[in-house]
């Protein structure tokens, strides 16, 4: 599988969520019409882009 950026989706990352967090994420994904994995990839990509753009901001900002 590839992305619009031309990169191959060859690596997997795992995270643990509470039932409440996963339920909220699942409802969001259902509402948007995407799988949870697509929402997570988007959030990770956004976080990485923000970090690149803004650098380390502080305790509550971009890491």
DODREN-57868 format. One record per atom (N, C-alpha, C): residue number from 1; residue in three letters; atom name; z, x, y. Coordinates in nm, 4 decimals. Atoms other than C-alpha are relative to their C-alpha. Example, Ala and Ser with C-alpha at 12.3 -4.5 7.8 and 13.67 -1.06 7.14 Angstrom:
2
<atom n="1" res="ala" atom="N" Z="0.0000" X="0.0890" Y="-0.1190"/>
<atom n="1" res="ala" atom="CA" Z="0.7800" X="1.2300" Y="-0.4500"/>
<atom n="1" res="ala" atom="C" Z="0.0000" X="0.0900" Y="0.1200"/>
<atom n="2" res="ser" atom="N" Z="-0.0060" X="-0.0820" Y="-0.1190"/>
<atom n="2" res="ser" atom="CA" Z="0.7140" X="1.3670" Y="-0.1060"/>
<atom n="2" res="ser" atom="C" Z="0.0730" X="-0.0770" Y="0.1090"/>
//
This chain:
63
<atom n="1" res="unk" atom="N" Z="0.0000" X="0.0852" Y="-0.1171"/>
<atom n="1" res="unk" atom="CA" Z="0.0000" X="0.0000" Y="0.0000"/>
<atom n="1" res="unk" atom="C" Z="0.0000" X="0.0898" Y="0.1235"/>
<atom n="2" res="unk" atom="N" Z="0.0016" X="-0.0785" Y="-0.1227"/>
<atom n="2" res="unk" atom="CA" Z="-0.0750" X="0.1323" Y="0.3473"/>
<atom n="2" res="unk" atom="C" Z="0.0375" X="-0.0877" Y="0.1188"/>
<atom n="3" res="unk" atom="N" Z="-0.0361" X="0.0717" Y="-0.1210"/>
<atom n="3" res="unk" atom="CA" Z="0.0282" X="0.0362" Y="0.6986"/>
<atom n="3" res="unk" atom="C" Z="-0.1120" X="0.0101" Y="0.1008"/>
<atom n="4" res="unk" atom="N" Z="0.0997" X="-0.0059" Y="-0.1057"/>
<atom n="4" res="unk" atom="CA" Z="-0.1739" X="-0.0226" Y="1.0136"/>
<atom n="4" res="unk" atom="C" Z="-0.0065" X="0.1382" Y="0.0622"/>
<atom n="5" res="unk" atom="N" Z="-0.0047" X="-0.1346" Y="-0.0562"/>
<atom n="5" res="unk" atom="CA" Z="-0.0679" X="0.3263" Y="1.1218"/>
<atom n="5" res="unk" atom="C" Z="-0.0649" X="0.1018" Y="-0.0924"/>
<atom n="6" res="unk" atom="N" Z="0.0682" X="-0.0897" Y="0.0914"/>
<atom n="6" res="unk" atom="CA" Z="-0.2490" X="0.4732" Y="0.8243"/>
<atom n="6" res="unk" atom="C" Z="0.0909" X="0.0711" Y="-0.0982"/>
<atom n="7" res="unk" atom="N" Z="-0.0926" X="-0.0654" Y="0.0913"/>
<atom n="7" res="unk" atom="CA" Z="0.0634" X="0.5869" Y="0.6416"/>
<atom n="7" res="unk" atom="C" Z="0.0133" X="-0.0781" Y="-0.1295"/>
<atom n="8" res="unk" atom="N" Z="-0.0217" X="0.0655" Y="0.1287"/>
<atom n="8" res="unk" atom="CA" Z="0.1229" X="0.5166" Y="0.2762"/>
<atom n="8" res="unk" atom="C" Z="0.1467" X="-0.0365" Y="-0.0147"/>
<atom n="9" res="unk" atom="N" Z="-0.1369" X="0.0444" Y="0.0248"/>
<atom n="9" res="unk" atom="CA" Z="0.4313" X="0.3206" Y="0.1825"/>
<atom n="9" res="unk" atom="C" Z="0.0414" X="0.0495" Y="-0.1381"/>
<atom n="10" res="unk" atom="N" Z="-0.0288" X="-0.0600" Y="0.1296"/>
<atom n="10" res="unk" atom="CA" Z="0.5393" X="0.5576" Y="-0.0920"/>
<atom n="10" res="unk" atom="C" Z="0.1493" X="0.0255" Y="-0.0232"/>
<atom n="11" res="unk" atom="N" Z="-0.1439" X="-0.0268" Y="0.0136"/>
<atom n="11" res="unk" atom="CA" Z="0.9140" X="0.5978" Y="-0.0272"/>
<atom n="11" res="unk" atom="C" Z="0.0797" X="-0.1293" Y="0.0068"/>
<atom n="12" res="unk" atom="N" Z="-0.0890" X="0.1150" Y="-0.0009"/>
<atom n="12" res="unk" atom="CA" Z="1.1922" X="0.3512" Y="-0.0939"/>
<atom n="12" res="unk" atom="C" Z="0.1334" X="0.0408" Y="0.0598"/>
<atom n="13" res="unk" atom="N" Z="-0.1346" X="-0.0207" Y="-0.0532"/>
<atom n="13" res="unk" atom="CA" Z="1.5199" X="0.3223" Y="0.0918"/>
<atom n="13" res="unk" atom="C" Z="0.0822" X="-0.1236" Y="-0.0353"/>
<atom n="14" res="unk" atom="N" Z="-0.0860" X="0.1104" Y="0.0407"/>
<atom n="14" res="unk" atom="CA" Z="1.8105" X="0.1093" Y="-0.0213"/>
<atom n="14" res="unk" atom="C" Z="0.1184" X="-0.0116" Y="0.0950"/>
<atom n="15" res="unk" atom="N" Z="-0.1199" X="0.0223" Y="-0.0811"/>
<atom n="15" res="unk" atom="CA" Z="2.0919" X="-0.0451" Y="0.1773"/>
<atom n="15" res="unk" atom="C" Z="0.0765" X="-0.1169" Y="-0.0591"/>
<atom n="16" res="unk" atom="N" Z="-0.0844" X="0.1097" Y="0.0469"/>
<atom n="16" res="unk" atom="CA" Z="2.3788" X="-0.2763" Y="0.1022"/>
<atom n="16" res="unk" atom="C" Z="0.0361" X="-0.0866" Y="0.1194"/>
<atom n="17" res="unk" atom="N" Z="-0.0339" X="0.0974" Y="-0.1036"/>
<atom n="17" res="unk" atom="CA" Z="2.4410" X="-0.5893" Y="0.3049"/>
<atom n="17" res="unk" atom="C" Z="0.1015" X="-0.0977" Y="-0.0569"/>
<atom n="18" res="unk" atom="N" Z="-0.0891" X="0.1070" Y="0.0451"/>
<atom n="18" res="unk" atom="CA" Z="2.7088" X="-0.8532" Y="0.2895"/>
<atom n="18" res="unk" atom="C" Z="-0.0859" X="-0.1225" Y="-0.0310"/>
<atom n="19" res="unk" atom="N" Z="0.0722" X="0.1242" Y="0.0278"/>
<atom n="19" res="unk" atom="CA" Z="2.6086" X="-1.1944" Y="0.1603"/>
<atom n="19" res="unk" atom="C" Z="-0.0403" X="-0.0692" Y="0.1298"/>
<atom n="20" res="unk" atom="N" Z="0.0269" X="0.0627" Y="-0.1290"/>
<atom n="20" res="unk" atom="CA" Z="2.6320" X="-1.3231" Y="0.5169"/>
<atom n="20" res="unk" atom="C" Z="-0.1166" X="0.0686" Y="0.0717"/>
<atom n="21" res="unk" atom="N" Z="0.1091" X="-0.0739" Y="-0.0650"/>
<atom n="21" res="unk" atom="CA" Z="2.4067" X="-1.0471" Y="0.6569"/>
<atom n="21" res="unk" atom="C" Z="-0.1330" X="-0.0259" Y="-0.0690"/>
<atom n="22" res="unk" atom="N" Z="0.1253" X="0.0220" Y="0.0721"/>
<atom n="22" res="unk" atom="CA" Z="2.1502" X="-1.0898" Y="0.3826"/>
<atom n="22" res="unk" atom="C" Z="-0.0505" X="-0.1432" Y="0.0188"/>
<atom n="23" res="unk" atom="N" Z="0.0391" X="0.1392" Y="-0.0214"/>
<atom n="23" res="unk" atom="CA" Z="2.1517" X="-1.4674" Y="0.4224"/>
<atom n="23" res="unk" atom="C" Z="-0.0663" X="-0.0187" Y="0.1351"/>
<atom n="24" res="unk" atom="N" Z="0.0578" X="0.0090" Y="-0.1341"/>
<atom n="24" res="unk" atom="CA" Z="2.0860" X="-1.4328" Y="0.7945"/>
<atom n="24" res="unk" atom="C" Z="-0.1375" X="0.0660" Y="0.0045"/>
<atom n="25" res="unk" atom="N" Z="0.1283" X="-0.0706" Y="0.0055"/>
<atom n="25" res="unk" atom="CA" Z="1.8083" X="-1.1809" Y="0.7311"/>
<atom n="25" res="unk" atom="C" Z="-0.1035" X="-0.0815" Y="-0.0759"/>
<atom n="26" res="unk" atom="N" Z="0.0902" X="0.0814" Y="0.0809"/>
<atom n="26" res="unk" atom="CA" Z="1.6556" X="-1.4044" Y="0.4650"/>
<atom n="26" res="unk" atom="C" Z="-0.0475" X="-0.1243" Y="0.0764"/>
<atom n="27" res="unk" atom="N" Z="0.0392" X="0.1160" Y="-0.0821"/>
<atom n="27" res="unk" atom="CA" Z="1.6600" X="-1.7087" Y="0.6968"/>
<atom n="27" res="unk" atom="C" Z="-0.0987" X="0.0409" Y="0.1088"/>
<atom n="28" res="unk" atom="N" Z="0.0900" X="-0.0515" Y="-0.1027"/>
<atom n="28" res="unk" atom="CA" Z="1.4948" X="-1.5016" Y="0.9695"/>
<atom n="28" res="unk" atom="C" Z="-0.1379" X="0.0265" Y="-0.0595"/>
<atom n="29" res="unk" atom="N" Z="0.1270" X="-0.0303" Y="0.0662"/>
<atom n="29" res="unk" atom="CA" Z="1.2266" X="-1.3783" Y="0.7285"/>
<atom n="29" res="unk" atom="C" Z="-0.0737" X="-0.1289" Y="-0.0362"/>
<atom n="30" res="unk" atom="N" Z="0.0618" X="0.1287" Y="0.0356"/>
<atom n="30" res="unk" atom="CA" Z="1.1618" X="-1.7329" Y="0.6026"/>
<atom n="30" res="unk" atom="C" Z="-0.0573" X="-0.0692" Y="0.1236"/>
<atom n="31" res="unk" atom="N" Z="0.0447" X="0.0637" Y="-0.1242"/>
<atom n="31" res="unk" atom="CA" Z="1.1372" X="-1.8644" Y="0.9584"/>
<atom n="31" res="unk" atom="C" Z="-0.1279" X="0.0645" Y="0.0527"/>
<atom n="32" res="unk" atom="N" Z="0.1160" X="-0.0740" Y="-0.0501"/>
<atom n="32" res="unk" atom="CA" Z="0.8854" X="-1.5922" Y="1.0510"/>
<atom n="32" res="unk" atom="C" Z="-0.1164" X="0.0013" Y="-0.0997"/>
<atom n="33" res="unk" atom="N" Z="0.1049" X="0.0035" Y="0.1012"/>
<atom n="33" res="unk" atom="CA" Z="0.6913" X="-1.6319" Y="0.7254"/>
<atom n="33" res="unk" atom="C" Z="-0.0320" X="0.1358" Y="-0.0603"/>
<atom n="34" res="unk" atom="N" Z="0.0190" X="-0.1338" Y="0.0564"/>
<atom n="34" res="unk" atom="CA" Z="0.7391" X="-1.2720" Y="0.6073"/>
<atom n="34" res="unk" atom="C" Z="0.1057" X="0.0263" Y="-0.1052"/>
<atom n="35" res="unk" atom="N" Z="-0.1048" X="-0.0402" Y="0.0941"/>
<atom n="35" res="unk" atom="CA" Z="0.9224" X="-1.1132" Y="0.3166"/>
<atom n="35" res="unk" atom="C" Z="0.1088" X="0.0787" Y="0.0729"/>
<atom n="36" res="unk" atom="N" Z="-0.1103" X="-0.0757" Y="-0.0576"/>
<atom n="36" res="unk" atom="CA" Z="1.2611" X="-0.9568" Y="0.3908"/>
<atom n="36" res="unk" atom="C" Z="-0.0387" X="0.1464" Y="0.0173"/>
<atom n="37" res="unk" atom="N" Z="0.0384" X="-0.1414" Y="-0.0077"/>
<atom n="37" res="unk" atom="CA" Z="1.1127" X="-0.6125" Y="0.3207"/>
<atom n="37" res="unk" atom="C" Z="-0.0841" X="0.0296" Y="0.1240"/>
<atom n="38" res="unk" atom="N" Z="0.0826" X="-0.0196" Y="-0.1197"/>
<atom n="38" res="unk" atom="CA" Z="0.8609" X="-0.6550" Y="0.6042"/>
<atom n="38" res="unk" atom="C" Z="0.0870" X="-0.0011" Y="0.1253"/>
<atom n="39" res="unk" atom="N" Z="-0.0912" X="0.0051" Y="-0.1143"/>
<atom n="39" res="unk" atom="CA" Z="1.1356" X="-0.7516" Y="0.8483"/>
<atom n="39" res="unk" atom="C" Z="0.0797" X="0.1296" Y="0.0083"/>
<atom n="40" res="unk" atom="N" Z="-0.0764" X="-0.1242" Y="0.0006"/>
<atom n="40" res="unk" atom="CA" Z="1.3422" X="-0.4496" Y="0.7435"/>
<atom n="40" res="unk" atom="C" Z="-0.0858" X="0.1188" Y="0.0438"/>
<atom n="41" res="unk" atom="N" Z="0.0893" X="-0.1091" Y="-0.0419"/>
<atom n="41" res="unk" atom="CA" Z="1.0438" X="-0.2133" Y="0.7790"/>
<atom n="41" res="unk" atom="C" Z="-0.0233" X="-0.0034" Y="0.1501"/>
<atom n="42" res="unk" atom="N" Z="0.0214" X="0.0138" Y="-0.1431"/>
<atom n="42" res="unk" atom="CA" Z="0.9795" X="-0.3510" Y="1.1270"/>
<atom n="42" res="unk" atom="C" Z="0.1224" X="0.0471" Y="0.0786"/>
<atom n="43" res="unk" atom="N" Z="-0.1222" X="-0.0396" Y="-0.0688"/>
<atom n="43" res="unk" atom="CA" Z="1.3433" X="-0.3031" Y="1.2299"/>
<atom n="43" res="unk" atom="C" Z="0.0200" X="0.1513" Y="-0.0037"/>
<atom n="44" res="unk" atom="N" Z="-0.0123" X="-0.1454" Y="0.0124"/>
<atom n="44" res="unk" atom="CA" Z="1.3487" X="0.0541" Y="1.0990"/>
<atom n="44" res="unk" atom="C" Z="-0.1010" X="0.0689" Y="0.0899"/>
<atom n="45" res="unk" atom="N" Z="0.1036" X="-0.0592" Y="-0.0843"/>
<atom n="45" res="unk" atom="CA" Z="1.0182" X="0.1355" Y="1.2704"/>
<atom n="45" res="unk" atom="C" Z="0.0388" X="-0.0091" Y="0.1474"/>
<atom n="46" res="unk" atom="N" Z="-0.0427" X="0.0186" Y="-0.1392"/>
<atom n="46" res="unk" atom="CA" Z="1.1500" X="-0.0082" Y="1.5999"/>
<atom n="46" res="unk" atom="C" Z="0.1133" X="0.0936" Y="0.0369"/>
<atom n="47" res="unk" atom="N" Z="-0.1129" X="-0.0897" Y="-0.0258"/>
<atom n="47" res="unk" atom="CA" Z="1.4729" X="0.1904" Y="1.5736"/>
<atom n="47" res="unk" atom="C" Z="-0.0477" X="0.1442" Y="0.0131"/>
<atom n="48" res="unk" atom="N" Z="0.0516" X="-0.1367" Y="-0.0068"/>
<atom n="48" res="unk" atom="CA" Z="1.2825" X="0.5132" Y="1.5071"/>
<atom n="48" res="unk" atom="C" Z="-0.0820" X="0.0230" Y="0.1268"/>
<atom n="49" res="unk" atom="N" Z="0.0787" X="-0.0119" Y="-0.1233"/>
<atom n="49" res="unk" atom="CA" Z="1.0417" X="0.4490" Y="1.7944"/>
<atom n="49" res="unk" atom="C" Z="0.0905" X="0.0042" Y="0.1224"/>
<atom n="50" res="unk" atom="N" Z="-0.0942" X="-0.0011" Y="-0.1116"/>
<atom n="50" res="unk" atom="CA" Z="1.3315" X="0.3708" Y="2.0298"/>
<atom n="50" res="unk" atom="C" Z="0.0717" X="0.1340" Y="0.0086"/>
<atom n="51" res="unk" atom="N" Z="-0.0686" X="-0.1300" Y="0.0014"/>
<atom n="51" res="unk" atom="CA" Z="1.5091" X="0.6885" Y="1.9240"/>
<atom n="51" res="unk" atom="C" Z="-0.0916" X="0.1082" Y="0.0554"/>
<atom n="52" res="unk" atom="N" Z="0.0963" X="-0.0978" Y="-0.0479"/>
<atom n="52" res="unk" atom="CA" Z="1.1952" X="0.8893" Y="1.9872"/>
<atom n="52" res="unk" atom="C" Z="-0.0211" X="-0.0144" Y="0.1506"/>
<atom n="53" res="unk" atom="N" Z="0.0254" X="0.0272" Y="-0.1408"/>
<atom n="53" res="unk" atom="CA" Z="1.1429" X="0.7247" Y="2.3258"/>
<atom n="53" res="unk" atom="C" Z="0.1213" X="0.0312" Y="0.0867"/>
<atom n="54" res="unk" atom="N" Z="-0.1184" X="-0.0101" Y="-0.0841"/>
<atom n="54" res="unk" atom="CA" Z="1.5015" X="0.7269" Y="2.4521"/>
<atom n="54" res="unk" atom="C" Z="0.0962" X="0.1112" Y="-0.0411"/>
<atom n="55" res="unk" atom="N" Z="-0.0933" X="-0.1028" Y="0.0472"/>
<atom n="55" res="unk" atom="CA" Z="1.6739" X="0.9944" Y="2.2452"/>
<atom n="55" res="unk" atom="C" Z="0.1356" X="-0.0587" Y="-0.0326"/>
<atom n="56" res="unk" atom="N" Z="-0.1363" X="0.0457" Y="0.0327"/>
<atom n="56" res="unk" atom="CA" Z="2.0397" X="0.9746" Y="2.1604"/>
<atom n="56" res="unk" atom="C" Z="0.0674" X="-0.0468" Y="0.1271"/>
<atom n="57" res="unk" atom="N" Z="-0.0529" X="0.0604" Y="-0.1208"/>
<atom n="57" res="unk" atom="CA" Z="2.1937" X="0.7402" Y="2.4146"/>
<atom n="57" res="unk" atom="C" Z="0.1525" X="0.0025" Y="0.0035"/>
<atom n="58" res="unk" atom="N" Z="-0.1457" X="0.0022" Y="0.0002"/>
<atom n="58" res="unk" atom="CA" Z="2.5548" X="0.7280" Y="2.3075"/>
<atom n="58" res="unk" atom="C" Z="0.0533" X="-0.0814" Y="-0.1155"/>
<atom n="59" res="unk" atom="N" Z="-0.0669" X="0.0670" Y="0.1116"/>
<atom n="59" res="unk" atom="CA" Z="2.8052" X="0.5580" Y="2.0844"/>
<atom n="59" res="unk" atom="C" Z="-0.0591" X="-0.1356" Y="-0.0330"/>
<atom n="60" res="unk" atom="N" Z="0.0499" X="0.1348" Y="0.0266"/>
<atom n="60" res="unk" atom="CA" Z="2.6651" X="0.2063" Y="2.1250"/>
<atom n="60" res="unk" atom="C" Z="-0.1481" X="-0.0131" Y="0.0254"/>
<atom n="61" res="unk" atom="N" Z="0.1438" X="0.0056" Y="-0.0276"/>
<atom n="61" res="unk" atom="CA" Z="2.3080" X="0.2935" Y="2.2190"/>
<atom n="61" res="unk" atom="C" Z="-0.0807" X="0.0453" Y="-0.1191"/>
<atom n="62" res="unk" atom="N" Z="0.0902" X="-0.0458" Y="0.1052"/>
<atom n="62" res="unk" atom="CA" Z="2.0191" X="0.4277" Y="2.0198"/>
<atom n="62" res="unk" atom="C" Z="0.0575" X="0.1256" Y="-0.0616"/>
<atom n="63" res="unk" atom="N" Z="-0.0515" X="-0.1189" Y="0.0685"/>
<atom n="63" res="unk" atom="CA" Z="2.1294" X="0.6777" Y="1.7575"/>
<atom n="63" res="unk" atom="C" Z="-0.1139" X="0.0888" Y="-0.0243"/>
//
